[in-house]
Amino acid sequence: MSTSTLTGPPAPAPADRAPGGPVTARRSRGPRGVLWLSWRQSRLSVWMMTVSAILAVVLLIVLHFLIQDRTGLLERTGCDGVDWTLECRDRYRRLETLTWIFANGLQPAVAAVPVLLGAFLGGPLLAQEYERGTLRLVLAQSVGPARWLAARLAVPGAVVLLLSSVLAGLTSWVWWSDILYSRAAFEPPFRGFTYPVLGVVPVAWPLFGLALGVLVGQLLRRTVAAVLASGVAMALAHAGMIALRPHLWPAVVEVQSRRPNLGGFYQPTNAWLLDQGAVLADGTRMTDADCSNAIEVCNAAPASWGRYHPVSHFIPIQLVEAGILLALTVVIVAVVFRRFTRAAI
């Protein structure tokens, strides 16, 4: 049997090779290798995050212009007095509805993003690879574990960083320009769902949530369990930070003349009041809890005291919190890399 029978007829020369000339490799456009693989694995989550972010961005921009239009209409029609007409009251209610949508609709939704990312993006990211057994197949190729993991985390991490930055910038812009000084809303910066959507904190929390979810998924190696445990872990992390937040920056303690008609201590505008009470004639300080058992004594006190964070503490507290979250994110990612490269798959 001849050699030509086994091998078949000679294959035609490639289009990019001249007869008798060297073969030139074709260069593919776009990401290749592990980055391309990571994009293929993450594209559904990336598209879902992108579409959700675009919808939120459009809603925020529309709300901004609607609030500006309603506010200008109130000013142009003279609806600034106390004795409003029915028409003025109707216009005011429309403005109030718009600010309610931002305060009670968009703010809670944006504040929930880190928990959702940790549960549904970070948790399954490695857990499903372990559960399906695809991780062994990938690492059997000519790709080191550290390189594969870096690419696997880079794509969702970059998308989360970009989208959370855009969303945080827009929510801060709308709150600062339309909500803070609005006549139809009172949303001080330290309020429950307001604080987590302003400044740099809404950028740090999603990155931390993604990293924490990845670590939980690596430990559990089961997708459903990782999703549930990541959500619980993020909720506990939020609860812990809420308890820690008042102590991230030294609070101001102030003593002032007691004003019974104003309820005791009078806090500055937009301040975060942590504690208050009465100062007796001998200098003894009693908290509100103490005063509940000695109402007459506190009512006769000559002064009141209060411990609070003024609005000027908002940025320092945000920077400290974001720094803690980013430091924890780096530590978690380092632990994930160490376990992944040194432990048995």
C-alpha positions as CSV (number, residue, x, y, z in Angstrom):
1,M,0.0,0.0,0.0
2,S,1.5,3.3,-1.0
3,T,1.9,6.3,1.2
4,S,-0.4,8.4,-0.9
5,T,-3.2,5.9,-0.2
6,L,-2.9,6.5,3.6
7,T,-2.5,10.2,3.4
8,G,-4.8,11.0,0.6
9,P,-4.2,13.6,-2.0
10,P,-2.1,16.6,-1.1
11,A,-4.1,19.5,0.5
12,P,-4.4,22.7,-1.5
13,A,-2.2,25.5,-0.5
14,P,-3.7,28.0,1.9
15,A,-4.9,31.3,0.5
16,D,-2.4,33.3,2.5
17,R,0.6,31.3,1.1
18,A,2.0,31.8,-2.3
19,P,3.1,28.6,-4.2
20,G,6.4,27.6,-2.7
21,G,6.3,30.4,-0.2
22,P,6.2,30.3,3.7
23,V,3.0,30.0,5.6
24,T,1.8,33.3,7.3
25,A,-0.3,33.0,10.4
26,R,-3.6,34.7,10.4
27,R,-4.2,37.1,13.2
28,S,-7.6,37.1,14.8
29,R,-9.1,40.3,16.0
30,G,-10.4,40.9,19.5
31,P,-9.5,39.1,22.7
32,R,-7.8,35.7,22.5
33,G,-6.9,32.9,24.8
34,V,-8.0,33.0,28.4
35,L,-9.5,36.5,28.1
36,W,-11.7,35.4,25.3
37,L,-12.7,32.3,27.3
38,S,-13.5,34.5,30.3
39,W,-15.6,36.8,28.2
40,R,-17.5,33.8,26.8
41,Q,-18.2,32.5,30.2
42,S,-19.3,35.9,31.7
43,R,-21.1,37.4,28.7
44,L,-24.6,36.6,29.9
45,S,-23.9,38.2,33.3
46,V,-22.1,41.1,31.7
47,W,-25.0,41.8,29.3
48,M,-27.6,41.6,32.1
49,M,-25.6,44.0,34.3
50,T,-25.1,46.4,31.3
51,V,-28.8,46.4,30.4
52,S,-29.8,47.0,34.0
53,A,-27.3,49.8,34.4
54,I,-28.5,51.4,31.2
55,L,-32.1,51.3,32.4
56,A,-31.1,52.9,35.7
57,V,-29.0,55.6,34.0
58,V,-31.9,56.5,31.7
59,L,-34.3,56.6,34.6
60,L,-32.0,58.8,36.6
61,I,-31.5,61.3,33.7
62,V,-35.3,61.4,33.0
63,L,-36.0,62.0,36.7
64,H,-33.4,64.8,36.8
65,F,-35.1,66.7,34.0
66,L,-38.6,66.0,35.2
67,I,-37.7,67.3,38.7
68,Q,-36.1,70.4,37.3
69,D,-39.1,71.0,35.1
70,R,-41.6,70.7,38.0
71,T,-39.5,72.8,40.3
72,G,-39.2,75.5,37.7
73,L,-43.0,75.4,37.1
74,L,-43.7,75.9,40.8
75,E,-41.4,79.0,40.8
76,R,-42.8,80.4,37.6
77,T,-46.5,80.1,38.7
78,G,-45.8,81.6,42.1
79,C,-46.6,78.4,44.1
80,D,-44.2,79.4,46.9
81,G,-46.6,80.7,49.5
82,V,-48.5,79.1,52.3
83,D,-52.0,79.5,50.8
84,W,-51.8,77.4,47.7
85,T,-54.5,76.9,45.2
86,L,-55.7,73.5,44.2
87,E,-53.6,73.8,41.0
88,C,-50.5,74.5,43.1
89,R,-51.1,71.6,45.3
90,D,-51.5,69.3,42.3
91,R,-48.2,70.5,40.9
92,Y,-46.5,70.0,44.2
93,R,-47.8,66.4,44.5
94,R,-46.3,65.6,41.1
95,L,-42.9,66.9,42.3
96,E,-43.3,64.9,45.5
97,T,-44.0,61.8,43.5
98,L,-40.8,62.2,41.5
99,T,-38.7,62.6,44.5
100,W,-40.5,59.6,46.2
101,I,-39.5,57.5,43.2
102,F,-35.8,58.4,43.7
103,A,-35.8,58.1,47.5
104,N,-38.0,54.9,47.9
105,G,-37.5,53.2,44.5
106,L,-34.1,53.9,43.0
107,Q,-32.1,54.3,46.2
108,P,-33.1,50.9,47.7
109,A,-32.5,49.2,44.4
110,V,-29.0,50.7,44.0
111,A,-28.2,49.9,47.6
112,A,-29.1,46.2,47.0
113,V,-26.7,45.9,44.0
114,P,-23.7,44.7,46.1
115,V,-25.7,41.9,47.7
116,L,-27.1,40.8,44.3
117,L,-23.6,40.8,42.7
118,G,-22.1,38.8,45.6
119,A,-24.9,36.2,45.4
120,F,-25.6,35.8,41.7
121,L,-22.3,36.8,40.1
122,G,-19.5,36.1,42.6
123,G,-21.0,33.0,44.2
124,P,-21.4,30.9,41.1
125,L,-18.2,32.2,39.4
126,L,-16.0,29.4,40.7
127,A,-18.6,27.2,42.3
128,Q,-20.1,26.1,39.0
129,E,-16.6,25.4,37.6
130,Y,-15.9,23.0,40.5
131,E,-19.4,21.5,40.4
132,R,-19.4,20.8,36.7
133,G,-15.8,19.6,36.6
134,T,-14.9,22.0,33.8
135,L,-12.1,23.4,35.9
136,R,-10.0,20.3,35.5
137,L,-10.4,20.4,31.7
138,V,-9.4,24.1,31.5
139,L,-6.3,23.6,33.7
140,A,-5.3,20.6,31.7
141,Q,-4.5,22.9,28.8
142,S,-1.4,25.0,28.5
143,V,-2.7,27.7,30.9
144,G,-1.4,28.2,34.4
145,P,-4.0,28.3,37.2
146,A,-3.0,31.9,38.3
147,R,-3.3,33.2,34.7
148,W,-6.7,31.5,34.2
149,L,-8.0,32.8,37.5
150,A,-6.8,36.3,36.8
151,A,-8.5,36.4,33.5
152,R,-11.7,34.8,35.0
153,L,-11.9,37.6,37.6
154,A,-10.7,40.5,35.3
155,V,-13.7,40.6,33.0
156,P,-16.5,40.7,35.6
157,G,-14.4,42.9,37.9
158,A,-13.8,45.5,35.2
159,V,-17.4,45.6,34.2
160,V,-18.6,45.9,37.9
161,L,-16.1,48.7,38.4
162,L,-17.1,50.6,35.3
163,L,-20.9,50.3,35.8
164,S,-20.9,51.0,39.6
165,S,-18.8,54.1,39.0
166,V,-21.2,55.5,36.4
167,L,-24.2,54.6,38.6
168,A,-22.7,56.2,41.7
169,G,-21.8,59.3,39.8
170,L,-25.3,59.7,38.5
171,T,-27.1,59.0,41.8
172,S,-24.8,61.5,43.5
173,W,-25.5,64.1,40.8
174,V,-29.3,63.7,41.0
175,W,-29.3,63.8,44.8
176,W,-27.1,66.8,45.0
177,S,-28.8,68.8,42.3
178,D,-32.5,67.8,42.8
179,I,-33.1,66.1,46.1
180,L,-30.9,67.8,48.8
181,Y,-32.5,71.2,48.5
182,S,-35.9,70.1,47.1
183,R,-39.0,71.5,48.7
184,A,-40.7,68.1,48.3
185,A,-38.1,65.8,50.0
186,F,-35.9,65.6,53.0
187,E,-33.1,63.2,52.3
188,P,-30.0,64.0,54.5
189,P,-26.8,62.3,53.4
190,F,-26.6,60.0,56.4
191,R,-30.1,58.6,56.0
192,G,-30.6,54.8,55.6
193,F,-30.8,54.2,51.8
194,T,-29.2,57.6,50.9
195,Y,-25.7,57.0,52.3
196,P,-25.0,53.7,50.4
197,V,-25.7,55.3,47.0
198,L,-23.6,58.4,47.3
199,G,-19.9,59.1,46.8
200,V,-17.3,56.3,46.6
201,V,-19.0,53.8,48.8
202,P,-21.3,52.4,46.0
203,V,-18.2,51.7,44.0
204,A,-16.3,49.9,46.8
205,W,-19.2,47.7,48.0
206,P,-19.9,45.9,44.6
207,L,-16.2,45.0,44.2
208,F,-16.1,43.7,47.8
209,G,-19.4,41.7,47.1
210,L,-17.9,40.2,44.0
211,A,-14.7,39.1,45.8
212,L,-16.6,37.8,48.8
213,G,-18.9,35.8,46.6
214,V,-16.0,34.2,44.7
215,L,-14.4,33.1,48.0
216,V,-17.6,31.6,49.3
217,G,-18.1,29.8,46.0
218,Q,-14.5,28.5,46.2
219,L,-15.1,27.2,49.7
220,L,-18.5,25.5,49.1
221,R,-18.0,24.3,45.5
222,R,-21.8,24.1,45.0
223,T,-23.6,26.7,42.9
224,V,-26.9,26.9,44.8
225,A,-25.3,26.8,48.2
226,A,-22.8,29.5,47.1
227,V,-25.6,31.8,45.9
228,L,-27.4,31.5,49.2
229,A,-24.3,31.7,51.4
230,S,-22.9,34.7,49.5
231,G,-26.2,36.6,49.9
232,V,-26.2,35.9,53.7
233,A,-22.5,36.8,54.0
234,M,-23.1,40.2,52.2
235,A,-26.1,40.9,54.4
236,L,-24.0,40.3,57.5
237,A,-21.2,42.4,56.1
238,H,-23.6,45.3,55.6
239,A,-24.9,44.9,59.2
240,G,-21.4,44.9,60.6
241,M,-20.5,48.0,58.6
242,I,-23.6,49.8,59.8
243,A,-22.7,49.1,63.4
244,L,-19.1,50.2,62.7
245,R,-19.9,53.3,60.6
246,P,-20.5,55.8,63.5
247,H,-17.0,55.0,64.8
248,L,-15.1,55.5,61.5
249,W,-14.5,59.2,62.3
250,P,-14.5,61.0,65.7
251,A,-17.9,62.4,66.4
252,V,-18.6,66.0,67.7
253,V,-19.9,66.3,71.3
254,E,-21.7,69.6,71.9
255,V,-23.4,71.1,74.9
256,Q,-26.1,73.8,74.5
257,S,-28.8,75.5,76.5
258,R,-31.8,73.2,76.9
259,R,-34.8,74.0,74.7
260,P,-37.7,71.9,75.9
261,N,-40.0,73.2,73.2
262,L,-37.5,71.8,70.6
263,G,-37.2,68.4,72.2
264,G,-33.9,69.0,74.0
265,F,-30.8,69.0,71.9
266,Y,-31.0,70.9,68.5
267,Q,-28.8,69.2,65.9
268,P,-27.3,71.0,62.9
269,T,-28.9,70.7,59.5
270,N,-28.2,67.3,57.8
271,A,-26.2,66.1,60.8
272,W,-26.3,62.5,61.9
273,L,-27.3,62.5,65.6
274,L,-25.8,59.5,67.4
275,D,-26.9,60.2,71.0
276,Q,-28.3,63.0,73.1
277,G,-29.5,63.7,76.6
278,A,-29.6,66.3,79.4
279,V,-26.9,67.9,81.5
280,L,-27.9,68.4,85.1
281,A,-26.9,71.4,87.2
282,D,-24.0,69.4,88.8
283,G,-22.6,68.5,85.3
284,T,-23.9,65.0,85.2
285,R,-24.9,63.8,81.7
286,M,-28.0,61.7,81.3
287,T,-28.9,59.9,78.1
288,D,-32.4,59.8,76.6
289,A,-32.7,56.2,78.1
290,D,-31.8,57.6,81.5
291,C,-34.3,60.4,81.1
292,S,-37.1,58.1,80.3
293,N,-36.9,57.0,84.0
294,A,-36.4,60.5,85.3
295,I,-38.5,62.8,83.1
296,E,-38.9,65.6,85.6
297,V,-35.2,65.7,86.5
298,C,-34.3,66.0,82.8
299,N,-36.9,68.6,82.1
300,A,-35.4,70.8,84.8
301,A,-31.9,70.4,83.5
302,P,-30.3,73.7,82.4
303,A,-28.5,72.2,79.3
304,S,-28.5,69.4,76.7
305,W,-25.8,67.5,75.1
306,G,-25.5,65.7,71.8
307,R,-23.0,63.5,70.0
308,Y,-23.3,63.8,66.2
309,H,-21.5,63.7,62.9
310,P,-22.0,67.0,61.0
311,V,-22.4,67.0,57.3
312,S,-18.7,67.8,56.9
313,H,-17.9,64.3,58.1
314,F,-19.7,62.7,55.2
315,I,-16.7,62.5,52.9
316,P,-14.2,61.4,55.5
317,I,-16.5,58.6,56.7
318,Q,-17.1,57.5,53.1
319,L,-13.3,57.5,52.3
320,V,-12.5,55.4,55.5
321,E,-15.3,52.9,54.7
322,A,-14.3,52.6,51.1
323,G,-10.7,52.1,52.1
324,I,-11.6,49.3,54.5
325,L,-13.7,47.6,51.8
326,L,-11.0,47.8,49.2
327,A,-8.4,46.5,51.6
328,L,-10.7,43.6,52.5
329,T,-11.2,43.0,48.7
330,V,-7.5,42.8,48.1
331,V,-7.1,40.3,51.0
332,I,-10.0,38.1,49.8
333,V,-8.6,38.0,46.3
334,A,-5.2,37.1,47.6
335,V,-6.7,34.3,49.6
336,V,-8.6,33.0,46.6
337,F,-5.4,33.0,44.5
338,R,-3.4,31.3,47.2
339,R,-6.0,28.5,47.6
340,F,-6.5,28.1,43.9
341,T,-2.8,27.8,43.0
342,R,-1.6,25.8,46.0
343,A,-4.6,23.5,46.9
344,A,-5.6,20.5,45.0
345,I,-8.3,21.1,42.4
